[in-house]
Amino acid sequence: MAWTWPTAAFFIFILVALITMGVWERVSPGGNPRRGILGLDTTRGDRLFISIIGSAFIHLGWLGIMGTPLWGAVAISIVFALVVFIWV
């Protein structure tokens, strides 16, 4: 893996997401699981994990089918993450 600006931005995003989730949990504890449309009981951390893993697969699929640039995959991943946090 080449260390480029997009790679660094990805890892910085992961770090910022984890810090944000930690602060959010500290300010407003929300450890109670919520049942979503898939019938899964998930917490905020679970939904963050699902959205990050799903976004990784979206990007891999985009690279395999469309190639670069990845702006379309980024847009789809943002919509996917919003859907996961709202309905899953």
PDB file of N, CA, C and O in Angstrom:
ATOM      1  N   MET A   1       0.845  -1.160   0.000  1.00  0.00           N
ATOM      2  CA  MET A   1       0.000   0.000   0.000  1.00  0.00           C
ATOM      3  C   MET A   1       0.900   1.235   0.000  1.00  0.00           C
ATOM      4  O   MET A   1       1.794   1.373   0.835  1.00  0.00           O
ATOM      5  N   ALA A   2       0.652   2.096  -0.922  1.00  0.00           N
ATOM      6  CA  ALA A   2       1.425   3.335  -1.015  1.00  0.00           C
ATOM      7  C   ALA A   2       0.864   4.376  -0.056  1.00  0.00           C
ATOM      8  O   ALA A   2      -0.351   4.537   0.056  1.00  0.00           O
ATOM      9  N   TRP A   3       1.747   5.073   0.630  1.00  0.00           N
ATOM     10  CA  TRP A   3       1.313   6.130   1.535  1.00  0.00           C
ATOM     11  C   TRP A   3       1.150   7.412   0.750  1.00  0.00           C
ATOM     12  O   TRP A   3       2.104   8.154   0.520  1.00  0.00           O
ATOM     13  N   THR A   4      -0.072   7.648   0.350  1.00  0.00           N
ATOM     14  CA  THR A   4      -0.408   8.853  -0.393  1.00  0.00           C
ATOM     15  C   THR A   4      -1.326   9.706   0.476  1.00  0.00           C
ATOM     16  O   THR A   4      -1.712   9.293   1.570  1.00  0.00           O
ATOM     17  N   TRP A   5      -1.675  10.898  -0.013  1.00  0.00           N
ATOM     18  CA  TRP A   5      -2.603  11.760   0.735  1.00  0.00           C
ATOM     19  C   TRP A   5      -3.959  11.102   0.934  1.00  0.00           C
ATOM     20  O   TRP A   5      -4.511  11.203   2.030  1.00  0.00           O
ATOM     21  N   PRO A   6      -4.532  10.429  -0.071  1.00  0.00           N
ATOM     22  CA  PRO A   6      -5.808   9.761   0.167  1.00  0.00           C
ATOM     23  C   PRO A   6      -5.722   8.659   1.229  1.00  0.00           C
ATOM     24  O   PRO A   6      -6.652   8.470   2.013  1.00  0.00           O
ATOM     25  N   THR A   7      -4.594   7.932   1.246  1.00  0.00           N
ATOM     26  CA  THR A   7      -4.408   6.901   2.270  1.00  0.00           C
ATOM     27  C   THR A   7      -4.324   7.533   3.647  1.00  0.00           C
ATOM     28  O   THR A   7      -4.957   7.060   4.590  1.00  0.00           O
ATOM     29  N   ALA A   8      -3.552   8.589   3.765  1.00  0.00           N
ATOM     30  CA  ALA A   8      -3.444   9.293   5.045  1.00  0.00           C
ATOM     31  C   ALA A   8      -4.796   9.870   5.458  1.00  0.00           C
ATOM     32  O   ALA A   8      -5.152   9.826   6.635  1.00  0.00           O
ATOM     33  N   ALA A   9      -5.547  10.405   4.508  1.00  0.00           N
ATOM     34  CA  ALA A   9      -6.870  10.963   4.819  1.00  0.00           C
ATOM     35  C   ALA A   9      -7.801   9.874   5.337  1.00  0.00           C
ATOM     36  O   ALA A   9      -8.597  10.123   6.242  1.00  0.00           O
ATOM     37  N   PHE A  10      -7.710   8.670   4.776  1.00  0.00           N
ATOM     38  CA  PHE A  10      -8.537   7.557   5.237  1.00  0.00           C
ATOM     39  C   PHE A  10      -8.250   7.240   6.704  1.00  0.00           C
ATOM     40  O   PHE A  10      -9.176   7.126   7.508  1.00  0.00           O
ATOM     41  N   PHE A  11      -6.975   7.098   7.052  1.00  0.00           N
ATOM     42  CA  PHE A  11      -6.634   6.759   8.429  1.00  0.00           C
ATOM     43  C   PHE A  11      -6.932   7.916   9.380  1.00  0.00           C
ATOM     44  O   PHE A  11      -7.308   7.684  10.529  1.00  0.00           O
ATOM     45  N   ILE A  12      -6.771   9.141   8.927  1.00  0.00           N
ATOM     46  CA  ILE A  12      -7.146  10.291   9.751  1.00  0.00           C
ATOM     47  C   ILE A  12      -8.647  10.298   9.989  1.00  0.00           C
ATOM     48  O   ILE A  12      -9.100  10.600  11.093  1.00  0.00           O
ATOM     49  N   PHE A  13      -9.430   9.965   8.949  1.00  0.00           N
ATOM     50  CA  PHE A  13     -10.881   9.884   9.110  1.00  0.00           C
ATOM     51  C   PHE A  13     -11.261   8.828  10.144  1.00  0.00           C
ATOM     52  O   PHE A  13     -12.128   9.072  10.984  1.00  0.00           O
ATOM     53  N   ILE A  14     -10.627   7.660  10.095  1.00  0.00           N
ATOM     54  CA  ILE A  14     -10.916   6.600  11.069  1.00  0.00           C
ATOM     55  C   ILE A  14     -10.613   7.107  12.477  1.00  0.00           C
ATOM     56  O   ILE A  14     -11.414   6.901  13.389  1.00  0.00           O
ATOM     57  N   LEU A  15      -9.476   7.763  12.665  1.00  0.00           N
ATOM     58  CA  LEU A  15      -9.119   8.296  13.976  1.00  0.00           C
ATOM     59  C   LEU A  15     -10.121   9.343  14.447  1.00  0.00           C
ATOM     60  O   LEU A  15     -10.552   9.317  15.600  1.00  0.00           O
ATOM     61  N   VAL A  16     -10.492  10.261  13.562  1.00  0.00           N
ATOM     62  CA  VAL A  16     -11.465  11.302  13.916  1.00  0.00           C
ATOM     63  C   VAL A  16     -12.831  10.684  14.240  1.00  0.00           C
ATOM     64  O   VAL A  16     -13.510  11.130  15.164  1.00  0.00           O
ATOM     65  N   ALA A  17     -13.230   9.660  13.482  1.00  0.00           N
ATOM     66  CA  ALA A  17     -14.507   8.993  13.747  1.00  0.00           C
ATOM     67  C   ALA A  17     -14.501   8.327  15.121  1.00  0.00           C
ATOM     68  O   ALA A  17     -15.487   8.414  15.853  1.00  0.00           O
ATOM     69  N   LEU A  18     -13.413   7.671  15.475  1.00  0.00           N
ATOM     70  CA  LEU A  18     -13.328   7.028  16.789  1.00  0.00           C
ATOM     71  C   LEU A  18     -13.325   8.058  17.919  1.00  0.00           C
ATOM     72  O   LEU A  18     -13.979   7.860  18.942  1.00  0.00           O
ATOM     73  N   ILE A  19     -12.600   9.141  17.737  1.00  0.00           N
ATOM     74  CA  ILE A  19     -12.583  10.194  18.760  1.00  0.00           C
ATOM     75  C   ILE A  19     -13.968  10.822  18.897  1.00  0.00           C
ATOM     76  O   ILE A  19     -14.442  11.057  20.008  1.00  0.00           O
ATOM     77  N   THR A  20     -14.616  11.093  17.760  1.00  0.00           N
ATOM     78  CA  THR A  20     -15.963  11.674  17.790  1.00  0.00           C
ATOM     79  C   THR A  20     -16.950  10.750  18.489  1.00  0.00           C
ATOM     80  O   THR A  20     -17.777  11.202  19.281  1.00  0.00           O
ATOM     81  N   MET A  21     -16.865   9.456  18.197  1.00  0.00           N
ATOM     82  CA  MET A  21     -17.766   8.503  18.848  1.00  0.00           C
ATOM     83  C   MET A  21     -17.490   8.439  20.352  1.00  0.00           C
ATOM     84  O   MET A  21     -18.422   8.308  21.146  1.00  0.00           O
ATOM     85  N   GLY A  22     -16.223   8.531  20.746  1.00  0.00           N
ATOM     86  CA  GLY A  22     -15.890   8.529  22.170  1.00  0.00           C
ATOM     87  C   GLY A  22     -16.441   9.747  22.888  1.00  0.00           C
ATOM     88  O   GLY A  22     -16.989   9.637  23.984  1.00  0.00           O
ATOM     89  N   VAL A  23     -16.293  10.911  22.265  1.00  0.00           N
ATOM     90  CA  VAL A  23     -16.826  12.141  22.859  1.00  0.00           C
ATOM     91  C   VAL A  23     -18.347  12.090  22.908  1.00  0.00           C
ATOM     92  O   VAL A  23     -18.953  12.461  23.913  1.00  0.00           O
ATOM     93  N   TRP A  24     -18.966  11.628  21.821  1.00  0.00           N
ATOM     94  CA  TRP A  24     -20.431  11.519  21.769  1.00  0.00           C
ATOM     95  C   TRP A  24     -20.937  10.589  22.871  1.00  0.00           C
ATOM     96  O   TRP A  24     -21.936  10.888  23.525  1.00  0.00           O
ATOM     97  N   GLU A  25     -20.254   9.468  23.076  1.00  0.00           N
ATOM     98  CA  GLU A  25     -20.662   8.521  24.111  1.00  0.00           C
ATOM     99  C   GLU A  25     -20.475   9.131  25.501  1.00  0.00           C
ATOM    100  O   GLU A  25     -21.279   8.884  26.400  1.00  0.00           O
ATOM    101  N   ARG A  26     -19.429   9.916  25.678  1.00  0.00           N
ATOM    102  CA  ARG A  26     -19.181  10.543  26.975  1.00  0.00           C
ATOM    103  C   ARG A  26     -20.244  11.598  27.288  1.00  0.00           C
ATOM    104  O   ARG A  26     -20.722  11.688  28.418  1.00  0.00           O
ATOM    105  N   VAL A  27     -20.612  12.398  26.276  1.00  0.00           N
ATOM    106  CA  VAL A  27     -21.592  13.466  26.462  1.00  0.00           C
ATOM    107  C   VAL A  27     -22.999  12.891  26.600  1.00  0.00           C
ATOM    108  O   VAL A  27     -23.758  13.314  27.471  1.00  0.00           O
ATOM    109  N   SER A  28     -23.347  11.939  25.755  1.00  0.00           N
ATOM    110  CA  SER A  28     -24.687  11.364  25.740  1.00  0.00           C
ATOM    111  C   SER A  28     -24.596   9.846  25.676  1.00  0.00           C
ATOM    112  O   SER A  28     -24.613   9.261  24.593  1.00  0.00           O
ATOM    113  N   PRO A  29     -24.498   9.206  26.849  1.00  0.00           N
ATOM    114  CA  PRO A  29     -24.370   7.744  26.835  1.00  0.00           C
ATOM    115  C   PRO A  29     -25.558   7.097  26.125  1.00  0.00           C
ATOM    116  O   PRO A  29     -26.718   7.370  26.437  1.00  0.00           O
ATOM    117  N   GLY A  30     -25.240   6.241  25.171  1.00  0.00           N
ATOM    118  CA  GLY A  30     -26.290   5.590  24.398  1.00  0.00           C
ATOM    119  C   GLY A  30     -25.995   4.119  24.215  1.00  0.00           C
ATOM    120  O   GLY A  30     -26.061   3.600  23.101  1.00  0.00           O
ATOM    121  N   GLY A  31     -25.672   3.449  25.300  1.00  0.00           N
ATOM    122  CA  GLY A  31     -25.295   2.053  25.214  1.00  0.00           C
ATOM    123  C   GLY A  31     -26.444   1.101  24.960  1.00  0.00           C
ATOM    124  O   GLY A  31     -26.229  -0.088  24.725  1.00  0.00           O
ATOM    125  N   ASN A  32     -27.677   1.619  25.004  1.00  0.00           N
ATOM    126  CA  ASN A  32     -28.817   0.743  24.779  1.00  0.00           C
ATOM    127  C   ASN A  32     -28.908   0.357  23.306  1.00  0.00           C
ATOM    128  O   ASN A  32     -28.926   1.229  22.437  1.00  0.00           O
ATOM    129  N   PRO A  33     -28.965  -0.932  23.021  1.00  0.00           N
ATOM    130  CA  PRO A  33     -29.099  -1.355  21.618  1.00  0.00           C
ATOM    131  C   PRO A  33     -30.428  -0.902  21.019  1.00  0.00           C
ATOM    132  O   PRO A  33     -31.428  -0.752  21.722  1.00  0.00           O
ATOM    133  N   ARG A  34     -30.414  -0.690  19.717  1.00  0.00           N
ATOM    134  CA  ARG A  34     -31.598  -0.293  18.979  1.00  0.00           C
ATOM    135  C   ARG A  34     -31.848  -1.322  17.891  1.00  0.00           C
ATOM    136  O   ARG A  34     -30.915  -1.750  17.211  1.00  0.00           O
ATOM    137  N   ARG A  35     -33.103  -1.723  17.725  1.00  0.00           N
ATOM    138  CA  ARG A  35     -33.440  -2.702  16.696  1.00  0.00           C
ATOM    139  C   ARG A  35     -33.769  -1.965  15.410  1.00  0.00           C
ATOM    140  O   ARG A  35     -34.659  -1.115  15.377  1.00  0.00           O
ATOM    141  N   GLY A  36     -33.033  -2.303  14.340  1.00  0.00           N
ATOM    142  CA  GLY A  36     -33.216  -1.640  13.061  1.00  0.00           C
ATOM    143  C   GLY A  36     -34.060  -2.459  12.099  1.00  0.00           C
ATOM    144  O   GLY A  36     -34.695  -3.440  12.486  1.00  0.00           O
ATOM    145  N   ILE A  37     -34.058  -2.041  10.840  1.00  0.00           N
ATOM    146  CA  ILE A  37     -34.897  -2.690   9.840  1.00  0.00           C
ATOM    147  C   ILE A  37     -34.417  -4.098   9.506  1.00  0.00           C
ATOM    148  O   ILE A  37     -35.196  -4.909   9.005  1.00  0.00           O
ATOM    149  N   LEU A  38     -33.153  -4.400   9.774  1.00  0.00           N
ATOM    150  CA  LEU A  38     -32.650  -5.748   9.514  1.00  0.00           C
ATOM    151  C   LEU A  38     -32.928  -6.702  10.671  1.00  0.00           C
ATOM    152  O   LEU A  38     -32.632  -7.893  10.584  1.00  0.00           O
ATOM    153  N   GLY A  39     -33.494  -6.179  11.747  1.00  0.00           N
ATOM    154  CA  GLY A  39     -33.783  -7.010  12.908  1.00  0.00           C
ATOM    155  C   GLY A  39     -32.577  -7.215  13.810  1.00  0.00           C
ATOM    156  O   GLY A  39     -32.602  -8.074  14.691  1.00  0.00           O
ATOM    157  N   LEU A  40     -31.526  -6.438  13.599  1.00  0.00           N
ATOM    158  CA  LEU A  40     -30.332  -6.543  14.431  1.00  0.00           C
ATOM    159  C   LEU A  40     -30.398  -5.525  15.564  1.00  0.00           C
ATOM    160  O   LEU A  40     -30.856  -4.399  15.373  1.00  0.00           O
ATOM    161  N   ASP A  41     -29.940  -5.930  16.735  1.00  0.00           N
ATOM    162  CA  ASP A  41     -29.790  -4.994  17.839  1.00  0.00           C
ATOM    163  C   ASP A  41     -28.393  -4.398  17.742  1.00  0.00           C
ATOM    164  O   ASP A  41     -27.401  -5.108  17.911  1.00  0.00           O
ATOM    165  N   THR A  42     -28.307  -3.090  17.468  1.00  0.00           N
ATOM    166  CA  THR A  42     -27.006  -2.448  17.286  1.00  0.00           C
ATOM    167  C   THR A  42     -26.876  -1.211  18.157  1.00  0.00           C
ATOM    168  O   THR A  42     -27.854  -0.521  18.446  1.00  0.00           O
ATOM    169  N   THR A  43     -25.642  -0.949  18.569  1.00  0.00           N
ATOM    170  CA  THR A  43     -25.317   0.281  19.278  1.00  0.00           C
ATOM    171  C   THR A  43     -24.640   1.229  18.289  1.00  0.00           C
ATOM    172  O   THR A  43     -24.430   0.874  17.128  1.00  0.00           O
ATOM    173  N   ARG A  44     -24.300   2.423  18.746  1.00  0.00           N
ATOM    174  CA  ARG A  44     -23.617   3.380  17.864  1.00  0.00           C
ATOM    175  C   ARG A  44     -22.309   2.816  17.332  1.00  0.00           C
ATOM    176  O   ARG A  44     -21.991   2.978  16.154  1.00  0.00           O
ATOM    177  N   GLY A  45     -21.558   2.161  18.193  1.00  0.00           N
ATOM    178  CA  GLY A  45     -20.281   1.579  17.778  1.00  0.00           C
ATOM    179  C   GLY A  45     -20.463   0.499  16.723  1.00  0.00           C
ATOM    180  O   GLY A  45     -19.687   0.408  15.773  1.00  0.00           O
ATOM    181  N   ASP A  46     -21.502  -0.322  16.900  1.00  0.00           N
ATOM    182  CA  ASP A  46     -21.801  -1.345  15.892  1.00  0.00           C
ATOM    183  C   ASP A  46     -22.117  -0.706  14.545  1.00  0.00           C
ATOM    184  O   ASP A  46     -21.644  -1.163  13.504  1.00  0.00           O
ATOM    185  N   ARG A  47     -22.914   0.344  14.575  1.00  0.00           N
ATOM    186  CA  ARG A  47     -23.293   1.014  13.325  1.00  0.00           C
ATOM    187  C   ARG A  47     -22.087   1.688  12.673  1.00  0.00           C
ATOM    188  O   ARG A  47     -21.986   1.715  11.447  1.00  0.00           O
ATOM    189  N   LEU A  48     -21.166   2.236  13.485  1.00  0.00           N
ATOM    190  CA  LEU A  48     -19.934   2.803  12.930  1.00  0.00           C
ATOM    191  C   LEU A  48     -19.109   1.712  12.259  1.00  0.00           C
ATOM    192  O   LEU A  48     -18.608   1.905  11.151  1.00  0.00           O
ATOM    193  N   PHE A  49     -18.967   0.570  12.919  1.00  0.00           N
ATOM    194  CA  PHE A  49     -18.201  -0.541  12.359  1.00  0.00           C
ATOM    195  C   PHE A  49     -18.828  -1.037  11.055  1.00  0.00           C
ATOM    196  O   PHE A  49     -18.121  -1.266  10.074  1.00  0.00           O
ATOM    197  N   ILE A  50     -20.149  -1.201  11.043  1.00  0.00           N
ATOM    198  CA  ILE A  50     -20.843  -1.652   9.829  1.00  0.00           C
ATOM    199  C   ILE A  50     -20.638  -0.659   8.695  1.00  0.00           C
ATOM    200  O   ILE A  50     -20.408  -1.060   7.554  1.00  0.00           O
ATOM    201  N   SER A  51     -20.718   0.640   8.999  1.00  0.00           N
ATOM    202  CA  SER A  51     -20.563   1.642   7.937  1.00  0.00           C
ATOM    203  C   SER A  51     -19.131   1.697   7.416  1.00  0.00           C
ATOM    204  O   SER A  51     -18.928   1.908   6.221  1.00  0.00           O
ATOM    205  N   ILE A  52     -18.130   1.513   8.281  1.00  0.00           N
ATOM    206  CA  ILE A  52     -16.739   1.531   7.827  1.00  0.00           C
ATOM    207  C   ILE A  52     -16.429   0.303   6.982  1.00  0.00           C
ATOM    208  O   ILE A  52     -15.816   0.419   5.921  1.00  0.00           O
ATOM    209  N   ILE A  53     -16.848  -0.874   7.442  1.00  0.00           N
ATOM    210  CA  ILE A  53     -16.602  -2.100   6.673  1.00  0.00           C
ATOM    211  C   ILE A  53     -17.363  -2.052   5.348  1.00  0.00           C
ATOM    212  O   ILE A  53     -16.817  -2.412   4.305  1.00  0.00           O
ATOM    213  N   GLY A  54     -18.610  -1.610   5.385  1.00  0.00           N
ATOM    214  CA  GLY A  54     -19.393  -1.497   4.155  1.00  0.00           C
ATOM    215  C   GLY A  54     -18.766  -0.521   3.171  1.00  0.00           C
ATOM    216  O   GLY A  54     -18.744  -0.774   1.966  1.00  0.00           O
ATOM    217  N   SER A  55     -18.259   0.587   3.680  1.00  0.00           N
ATOM    218  CA  SER A  55     -17.609   1.572   2.810  1.00  0.00           C
ATOM    219  C   SER A  55     -16.343   1.001   2.179  1.00  0.00           C
ATOM    220  O   SER A  55     -16.037   1.293   1.023  1.00  0.00           O
ATOM    221  N   ALA A  56     -15.607   0.190   2.935  1.00  0.00           N
ATOM    222  CA  ALA A  56     -14.413  -0.445   2.362  1.00  0.00           C
ATOM    223  C   ALA A  56     -14.800  -1.347   1.191  1.00  0.00           C
ATOM    224  O   ALA A  56     -14.142  -1.331   0.151  1.00  0.00           O
ATOM    225  N   PHE A  57     -15.865  -2.131   1.357  1.00  0.00           N
ATOM    226  CA  PHE A  57     -16.311  -3.003   0.271  1.00  0.00           C
ATOM    227  C   PHE A  57     -16.869  -2.210  -0.907  1.00  0.00           C
ATOM    228  O   PHE A  57     -16.686  -2.604  -2.059  1.00  0.00           O
ATOM    229  N   ILE A  58     -17.543  -1.103  -0.632  1.00  0.00           N
ATOM    230  CA  ILE A  58     -18.032  -0.240  -1.716  1.00  0.00           C
ATOM    231  C   ILE A  58     -16.855   0.288  -2.525  1.00  0.00           C
ATOM    232  O   ILE A  58     -16.903   0.299  -3.755  1.00  0.00           O
ATOM    233  N   HIS A  59     -15.805   0.724  -1.849  1.00  0.00           N
ATOM    234  CA  HIS A  59     -14.631   1.244  -2.553  1.00  0.00           C
ATOM    235  C   HIS A  59     -13.923   0.144  -3.348  1.00  0.00           C
ATOM    236  O   HIS A  59     -13.490   0.378  -4.476  1.00  0.00           O
ATOM    237  N   LEU A  60     -13.805  -1.043  -2.771  1.00  0.00           N
ATOM    238  CA  LEU A  60     -13.172  -2.145  -3.509  1.00  0.00           C
ATOM    239  C   LEU A  60     -13.988  -2.520  -4.740  1.00  0.00           C
ATOM    240  O   LEU A  60     -13.430  -2.754  -5.812  1.00  0.00           O
ATOM    241  N   GLY A  61     -15.299  -2.576  -4.587  1.00  0.00           N
ATOM    242  CA  GLY A  61     -16.160  -2.872  -5.728  1.00  0.00           C
ATOM    243  C   GLY A  61     -16.061  -1.804  -6.800  1.00  0.00           C
ATOM    244  O   GLY A  61     -16.026  -2.111  -7.992  1.00  0.00           O
ATOM    245  N   TRP A  62     -16.018  -0.553  -6.379  1.00  0.00           N
ATOM    246  CA  TRP A  62     -15.901   0.554  -7.336  1.00  0.00           C
ATOM    247  C   TRP A  62     -14.576   0.446  -8.099  1.00  0.00           C
ATOM    248  O   TRP A  62     -14.539   0.609  -9.318  1.00  0.00           O
ATOM    249  N   LEU A  63     -13.495   0.171  -7.369  1.00  0.00           N
ATOM    250  CA  LEU A  63     -12.197   0.032  -8.035  1.00  0.00           C
ATOM    251  C   LEU A  63     -12.204  -1.120  -9.031  1.00  0.00           C
ATOM    252  O   LEU A  63     -11.640  -1.008 -10.119  1.00  0.00           O
ATOM    253  N   GLY A  64     -12.842  -2.227  -8.662  1.00  0.00           N
ATOM    254  CA  GLY A  64     -12.885  -3.384  -9.544  1.00  0.00           C
ATOM    255  C   GLY A  64     -13.730  -3.172 -10.782  1.00  0.00           C
ATOM    256  O   GLY A  64     -13.420  -3.707 -11.847  1.00  0.00           O
ATOM    257  N   ILE A  65     -14.793  -2.398 -10.653  1.00  0.00           N
ATOM    258  CA  ILE A  65     -15.722  -2.216 -11.778  1.00  0.00           C
ATOM    259  C   ILE A  65     -15.424  -0.934 -12.555  1.00  0.00           C
ATOM    260  O   ILE A  65     -15.350  -0.958 -13.783  1.00  0.00           O
ATOM    261  N   MET A  66     -15.254   0.177 -11.853  1.00  0.00           N
ATOM    262  CA  MET A  66     -15.131   1.484 -12.509  1.00  0.00           C
ATOM    263  C   MET A  66     -13.695   2.002 -12.582  1.00  0.00           C
ATOM    264  O   MET A  66     -13.365   2.764 -13.490  1.00  0.00           O
ATOM    265  N   GLY A  67     -12.846   1.604 -11.649  1.00  0.00           N
ATOM    266  CA  GLY A  67     -11.488   2.148 -11.589  1.00  0.00           C
ATOM    267  C   GLY A  67     -11.472   3.478 -10.851  1.00  0.00           C
ATOM    268  O   GLY A  67     -12.355   3.775 -10.046  1.00  0.00           O
ATOM    269  N   THR A  68     -10.463   4.258 -11.141  1.00  0.00           N
ATOM    270  CA  THR A  68     -10.362   5.564 -10.490  1.00  0.00           C
ATOM    271  C   THR A  68     -10.993   6.623 -11.376  1.00  0.00           C
ATOM    272  O   THR A  68     -11.123   6.384 -12.577  1.00  0.00           O
ATOM    273  N   PRO A  69     -11.385   7.760 -10.871  1.00  0.00           N
ATOM    274  CA  PRO A  69     -11.345   8.286  -9.511  1.00  0.00           C
ATOM    275  C   PRO A  69     -12.449   7.683  -8.637  1.00  0.00           C
ATOM    276  O   PRO A  69     -13.399   7.077  -9.131  1.00  0.00           O
ATOM    277  N   LEU A  70     -12.296   7.866  -7.352  1.00  0.00           N
ATOM    278  CA  LEU A  70     -13.184   7.231  -6.378  1.00  0.00           C
ATOM    279  C   LEU A  70     -14.271   8.149  -5.832  1.00  0.00           C
ATOM    280  O   LEU A  70     -14.905   7.796  -4.838  1.00  0.00           O
ATOM    281  N   TRP A  71     -14.511   9.289  -6.425  1.00  0.00           N
ATOM    282  CA  TRP A  71     -15.498  10.228  -5.887  1.00  0.00           C
ATOM    283  C   TRP A  71     -16.896   9.625  -5.853  1.00  0.00           C
ATOM    284  O   TRP A  71     -17.668   9.909  -4.937  1.00  0.00           O
ATOM    285  N   GLY A  72     -17.228   8.811  -6.821  1.00  0.00           N
ATOM    286  CA  GLY A  72     -18.532   8.145  -6.812  1.00  0.00           C
ATOM    287  C   GLY A  72     -18.660   7.192  -5.641  1.00  0.00           C
ATOM    288  O   GLY A  72     -19.712   7.124  -5.005  1.00  0.00           O
ATOM    289  N   ALA A  73     -17.588   6.449  -5.349  1.00  0.00           N
ATOM    290  CA  ALA A  73     -17.589   5.528  -4.214  1.00  0.00           C
ATOM    291  C   ALA A  73     -17.686   6.284  -2.894  1.00  0.00           C
ATOM    292  O   ALA A  73     -18.331   5.818  -1.955  1.00  0.00           O
ATOM    293  N   VAL A  74     -17.050   7.442  -2.823  1.00  0.00           N
ATOM    294  CA  VAL A  74     -17.138   8.259  -1.609  1.00  0.00           C
ATOM    295  C   VAL A  74     -18.580   8.716  -1.389  1.00  0.00           C
ATOM    296  O   VAL A  74     -19.091   8.654  -0.271  1.00  0.00           O
ATOM    297  N   ALA A  75     -19.225   9.168  -2.443  1.00  0.00           N
ATOM    298  CA  ALA A  75     -20.620   9.622  -2.332  1.00  0.00           C
ATOM    299  C   ALA A  75     -21.531   8.476  -1.913  1.00  0.00           C
ATOM    300  O   ALA A  75     -22.381   8.648  -1.039  1.00  0.00           O
ATOM    301  N   ILE A  76     -21.361   7.314  -2.524  1.00  0.00           N
ATOM    302  CA  ILE A  76     -22.175   6.145  -2.158  1.00  0.00           C
ATOM    303  C   ILE A  76     -21.904   5.748  -0.715  1.00  0.00           C
ATOM    304  O   ILE A  76     -22.832   5.390   0.010  1.00  0.00           O
ATOM    305  N   SER A  77     -20.650   5.804  -0.288  1.00  0.00           N
ATOM    306  CA  SER A  77     -20.298   5.432   1.089  1.00  0.00           C
ATOM    307  C   SER A  77     -20.909   6.376   2.114  1.00  0.00           C
ATOM    308  O   SER A  77     -21.338   5.940   3.182  1.00  0.00           O
ATOM    309  N   ILE A  78     -20.953   7.661   1.798  1.00  0.00           N
ATOM    310  CA  ILE A  78     -21.568   8.626   2.720  1.00  0.00           C
ATOM    311  C   ILE A  78     -23.060   8.344   2.852  1.00  0.00           C
ATOM    312  O   ILE A  78     -23.602   8.353   3.957  1.00  0.00           O
ATOM    313  N   VAL A  79     -23.718   8.096   1.733  1.00  0.00           N
ATOM    314  CA  VAL A  79     -25.148   7.765   1.776  1.00  0.00           C
ATOM    315  C   VAL A  79     -25.356   6.461   2.539  1.00  0.00           C
ATOM    316  O   VAL A  79     -26.286   6.354   3.338  1.00  0.00           O
ATOM    317  N   PHE A  80     -24.494   5.465   2.300  1.00  0.00           N
ATOM    318  CA  PHE A  80     -24.582   4.184   3.012  1.00  0.00           C
ATOM    319  C   PHE A  80     -24.446   4.387   4.520  1.00  0.00           C
ATOM    320  O   PHE A  80     -25.221   3.826   5.294  1.00  0.00           O
ATOM    321  N   ALA A  81     -23.460   5.190   4.941  1.00  0.00           N
ATOM    322  CA  ALA A  81     -23.254   5.436   6.367  1.00  0.00           C
ATOM    323  C   ALA A  81     -24.456   6.133   6.989  1.00  0.00           C
ATOM    324  O   ALA A  81     -24.861   5.795   8.101  1.00  0.00           O
ATOM    325  N   LEU A  82     -25.022   7.088   6.292  1.00  0.00           N
ATOM    326  CA  LEU A  82     -26.234   7.761   6.805  1.00  0.00           C
ATOM    327  C   LEU A  82     -27.386   6.781   6.948  1.00  0.00           C
ATOM    328  O   LEU A  82     -28.101   6.803   7.950  1.00  0.00           O
ATOM    329  N   VAL A  83     -27.569   5.923   5.955  1.00  0.00           N
ATOM    330  CA  VAL A  83     -28.638   4.922   6.033  1.00  0.00           C
ATOM    331  C   VAL A  83     -28.408   3.978   7.212  1.00  0.00           C
ATOM    332  O   VAL A  83     -29.345   3.642   7.936  1.00  0.00           O
ATOM    333  N   VAL A  84     -27.163   3.555   7.399  1.00  0.00           N
ATOM    334  CA  VAL A  84     -26.854   2.649   8.518  1.00  0.00           C
ATOM    335  C   VAL A  84     -27.139   3.330   9.846  1.00  0.00           C
ATOM    336  O   VAL A  84     -27.732   2.717  10.733  1.00  0.00           O
ATOM    337  N   PHE A  85     -26.734   4.572  10.002  1.00  0.00           N
ATOM    338  CA  PHE A  85     -26.927   5.239  11.289  1.00  0.00           C
ATOM    339  C   PHE A  85     -28.401   5.593  11.538  1.00  0.00           C
ATOM    340  O   PHE A  85     -28.826   5.686  12.690  1.00  0.00           O
ATOM    341  N   ILE A  86     -29.162   5.786  10.492  1.00  0.00           N
ATOM    342  CA  ILE A  86     -30.564   6.149  10.680  1.00  0.00           C
ATOM    343  C   ILE A  86     -31.470   4.924  10.846  1.00  0.00           C
ATOM    344  O   ILE A  86     -32.314   4.891  11.742  1.00  0.00           O
ATOM    345  N   TRP A  87     -31.294   3.920   9.981  1.00  0.00           N
ATOM    346  CA  TRP A  87     -32.272   2.821   9.936  1.00  0.00           C
ATOM    347  C   TRP A  87     -31.777   1.464  10.390  1.00  0.00           C
ATOM    348  O   TRP A  87     -32.601   0.577  10.611  1.00  0.00           O
ATOM    349  N   VAL A  88     -30.486   1.250  10.540  1.00  0.00           N
ATOM    350  CA  VAL A  88     -30.030  -0.104  10.913  1.00  0.00           C
ATOM    351  C   VAL A  88     -29.882  -0.203  12.406  1.00  0.00           C
ATOM    352  O   VAL A  88     -29.509  -1.257  12.921  1.00  0.00           O
TER     353      VAL A  88
END
